[in-house]
Amino acid sequence: MARSKKSQAIVDGALSMAVPDDSVGLGVDIVEIARMRKIMDRSPTFVEKTYSAAERAYCDEHTHPEVHYATRFAAKEAVLKALGTGFSGGVHPLDIEVRRTNKGRPYVVLTGRAREIAREQGVREIPLSLSFTHTDAVACAMTITEDSIAAQERRRDPMEELTKQFKEARTMLDDLPASGDSKSE
């Protein structure tokens, strides 16, 4: 059954969900653990230049510290991707620190230029997920801005909107004369 342009527009409008530009940033990064081990062996100062004292202490307390260094480096890269930048424009690896809550959940602390960029963008929160396999470390970061939170609060539930529009269409149909009805003058 073909839909009229008006009914198609109603359905399309009810099902669409616009997201404001730059209101949410997403960053994912993968680091090969063997490559991190080679970098650490080749350049011992890399660790001091890239990781905070707390990050180094956390990584070094594990049997295979390269796994945790790789995971944290992936996190730093993922955060920068979520912010829409890289290690450029004055951002230094030490500007992004990965910490853990008492329950072990990772979180990010920004300082320096990374913090300035986040404030300029109105970043309110940066959820972080870390994982690793035998060969790779993976991190995913998301920047949630004040604008995205405000947009979410303004956004209507698409199913609720569709239900409302169907009720309006049903009312219009109920008001139409039945096809078998004839009116006499």
N, C-alpha and C positions, 0 to 999 in steps of 0.2 A: 504494500500500500504506500503510495507516494504521500509525502508530507508536504503541506504548504510551506512556503518560505517562513511564514510567521511561526508556525508550530516547530519547524526545524530550528529557528533562531531561539525559541524558548528552551528546547531540549539542549542545544549547544551551550546556551548561557548558563543553564543549571548545572551542566556537567563540567564546565571549565573552571579551573582554579588558577588564577594569575598569581605569580609570586613576584614581588618587587625585585627589580634588578639589584644585584650586589647585596641583598639582604642576608643571604646565607652563603658562606664559602665552604667548599669541600676540598680536602687535600688527602691524597693517599700516596704512600711511598713504600717501596720495597728495597731492602738492602741485603746483598749476599753476605752471609756470615763469614765465609772463607775470605772474601775480599776485605772485610773489616779486619780480620786477623792479620792479613798481609800488610795492610796499612799500619796497623799498630806495631808490627814487627819492624817495618821499614822506617817508620817515623815515630819514635816514642813521644816526641813533643806534641803530636797530633792530639793525643788524649787530653793533655793539659790545656791546649788552645781551644778545644771544642766542648769540653764537659766541665761543669761546675765541680767543686770539691765534693758536694753531696752526691752528685751523679757518679763520680769516680768511686766514691766509697761504696755505694750500692752495687755497682757493677763488679768491683774488685772482690767483693765478699762471696761471689759465686764461683763455682768450679770452672765454668767456661765464661769468663767475663766478656769475651768478644760477642757472645749472643746478646748480652744486655747493652753493650755499647752500640751494636748494630741496630737494635730495637730503638734506642734513644735517638740515634742519628736519623732513622726513618721518621721518628716522631717530629724531630726538628724540621725536617724537609716537608712533612705533611702539614705542619702548622703554617709554614711559609707559603705553601700552595693554597691553603685555605684563606690566607690573608691576601693572596693574589700577588705575591712578590717572591723573591728568592733571596739568596745571600747576596743581595745587592742593595744599593741605596743606603749603605751604612749599617745594614743588619749583620750582626755577628752571631756565630753559633752559640756563644755564651748568653745571648739575649733571650734564648729560649731554653728553659730548664724543665726537665721532666721530674716530677716528684710523685710520691704515693701517699694516699691517705692512710690512716691507721688500719683501715680494713684492706689496704692493698690496691685501691683503685688509682690508676694514674691520672695525673692532672698536670696542667702546664702553668708555669709562672713566666711571665714576660717582663723583660727589663729593656732599658736602652731604646734603640730605634724600633725594635719589634713592638714594644709597648706603645710608642708614639703612633705607629701605623694602626694598631688595634684601636686606640682611642679616637684617631681621626675617622675610622670607619664605624665607630659606635659599637664595637664588639662588646657584648655583655658576657659571653660565655664561650669557652672552647672545649667541648667534649672531646675526649681522646680515647682511642682504642688501640691497644698494642697486642701483637701476637707474633709467634715465631714457629718455624718448623726446624728440621735438622739442617736445612740449607739457607733459609731466608727469614729475615725479620720484616714485619709488616706493621705499618701504623696508618691510622685513619684519624683525621682531625676535621672538625667542623667549626666555623665561626658563626655564632648566632648574634645578630645585631639587634639593637633597640628597634630598628625599623621592621625587622622580621617578626618580632614579638608583637608589635603594634598591628602589623598586617594580619597576623594570626587571630588576634582579638577581633579585628574587623571582618574577617572572612566568615561568610555564612556557610553552614553545612550544606553541601551540594544536594544531598538527598532531601533535606528539609525544604530547600528551595524548589526542587523538582516536584515534590508533593504539593507544595503551595500552587505551583503553576498548573499542575494537572487538575487540581480542584477548581481553579479559575476556568480552565478549558472545559471541564465538565459542566460548570454553571452556564457557560456560553452555549454548550450543546443542549442543555436542558431547556434553554430559552428559545431554541429554534423550533419551528412548527414540525410536527412529525410528517414524514413523507406522504402518508396516506391521508393526512388531514386536508380538507378543502374548505375554503372559507367562501361563504356566499355573501353577495353584496346586498 
